[in-house]
């Protein structure tokens, strides 16, 4: 009754109407401001993730390029007869100790794919047939330096990649190859990139277009299949580059930026969970309440 009596006054009704309008306007401004803030924050988050992906891709390309060039130069310096190449393979590798700062191990294979020397000596038998390895098949077929697909090493069963180059005699006939091995879980390149963190929960992943994860920085996994639930990564296998929201496979929404490498058929993904990327909006909402 009191409210009805109070609203009976024209002045009071006008006052109430003004108050309602002010509240509606205030709520509208808050909602619009929140939406604009979220859009701006999302753009900033995407720009940050894109920057991280670009820097990591550039650095990884640079380090792979350096190793590929060094192995190629060493291979060029091994131009000789096939017999001398076989007989002196162990001596050649013993003189390449500086390469072990860049690789976990070094191998020399002859034209048939048989192991002639290894450094350091990890107990593989001389003459071990490695001709069926993907890296040897590509080098002996393409006759160019390559960065291999990931494979399981013969000695300890650990995942690895090979950076190798063909060796020719003076008549430019293929007589074998020299290669440097990088264990995915070793201290050379890949594990270091996998350990990169940005913000608090952002991480790096490196994968191949064939669908193998070289390094998963979030889970600390190596050489596992890509998750088909992640649509961005599935598109990246076909050459996609860009930034978008996606599911990481565990139900968490993330912002992911993908870059393709130049030196190897690999892709780099920088991933930032939405929970952290959009945290300022959550804090702003709490303050408004």
Order of alpha helices (4+ residues) and beta strands (2+ residues): alpha-alpha-alpha-alpha-beta-beta-alpha-beta-beta-beta-beta-alpha-beta-beta-beta-beta-alpha-beta-beta-beta-alpha-alpha
